[in-house]
Amino acid sequence: MRAAFIGLTVVAASFGVVAAVACDDGDQTFAERREEFRDEASERLEDIDNEIDEAREEAARASQDERDDIDEQIDRLEEQRDNVRDELEDARDATEEEFDDARERIDDDLADLRDSVKSFTDGLKERLD
């Protein structure tokens, strides 16, 4: 009987909630682990996209001067998001040796993006209230 290593991966969800996800590294191939990560990261990006879209809708309430500044900030967030999306696409072809570094970099960049979006939306709410 082969003993399978059960690892515990902590996944930071897009809303800052941390969930523990058990993974059986003994039965999952590298390609499956890579695809699972890509799916999770894509979901997090989709959540961030939705938040950016909601912020853009909220910004419609601002004066034109404020809107110009808000639109510039949203453009920077979208550029940051696009960079993460590009990294994620590049990770599609990562070798097993490259994948851990790519995963760590993407996780860090997603966390930074999430923090940037939260800071922006919090500031936008204060600005518009």
N, C-alpha and C positions, 0 to 999 in steps of 0.2 A: 504494500500500500504506500503510495507516494504521498508525502506530506506537502500540502500546498501552503505557500506563504500567503497569509492574509494581511495586506497592508491597509493602513488607514490614511486616506487622503482627505485633507481639509480643503473644502472648496468655498471660496468667498463669493457668495452670490452678489448679484449686482446691487441689491439694496442694503448691503453691508451685513446681511445675516450670514452666519457661518454655519455650515452643515457638514456633518461627518458622513463620508461615503465610503463604505467598505469596498475594496476591490481585491479580487483574487488574482494576484499577479502570476500565479502558477498556471492558470488556465487561459489567460488572456494574451493574445499575441501582441507584438509591438504595434502592428498596423491597427489592431482594434483599440489599443490604448491611445494611439495618436488620433484616431478618428473620434473616439469618445471625448478627448480633450477639445478637439476642434468643434464638436457639436456644443459642448458646454460653453466654450468661449463665444461661439456664434450667438448662443442664446443671451449671454450677457451683453454682447454688442447690440442685439435687437432691443433689449430693455433700455439700453442707453439711447438708442435711436428714438425710441418712443418718448423718453424724457426730453430729448432735444426738440422733438416735434411739438410736445406740449408747451415747452418754453417759448417756442416760436409763436404759437397761438396766443399765449399770454402776453407776449410782447406787443401784440396788436393794440393793446390798451394804452401803450406808452405814447408820449408825445413824439413828434418826428425827430427832434434832437436826440431824445433818449433811444429811439428806435435805431438810429444810425449806429450808436455805440453798442446797443444790444445785438444788432445784426453782426457787427464785427466780432463780438465775443462768441456768438454762435458759430460764425465761420471758423474761428480758431478751434472751437470744440470739434467741429465736423472734420477739420483737417487732422486733429489729434486722433479722432476715431478712425479716419481713413488710413492713417499710418499703422494703427493696431490691426486693422483689417488686412492690410498688405502683409504685415508680419505673419499673421495667421495663415494667409494664403501661401507664403513662403515655407511655412512649417509643414505644409502638405507633403513636400518632397524631402523633409529632413530625414537624415539617417538616424538610426537609434542613438549613435554617439552625439549627434547634434541636437536631438530632440529635447533632452533635459534642459540644456541652456536656452533653447528657443521657448520652451514652456515657461521657464522661470521669467524670462524677459517679457513674454506676453502677459503673464499673470501680473507682473509688476506694472506694466503699461496699462493694463485694464484697471487696476486699482487706482493708478494715478488719474486716468480718465474719469473713473467713477467719482473720485474726490473733486475733480475739476467741475464736473457736471453738477454735483451736489452743491458746491460752493456757489456756482453761478445761479442755480435755481433758487437757493436760499436768498441770495442777494437780490435777485429779480423780484421775489415776493415782497421783500422789504421795500424795494424801490417803487413798486406799483401800488402798495397799500397806503 
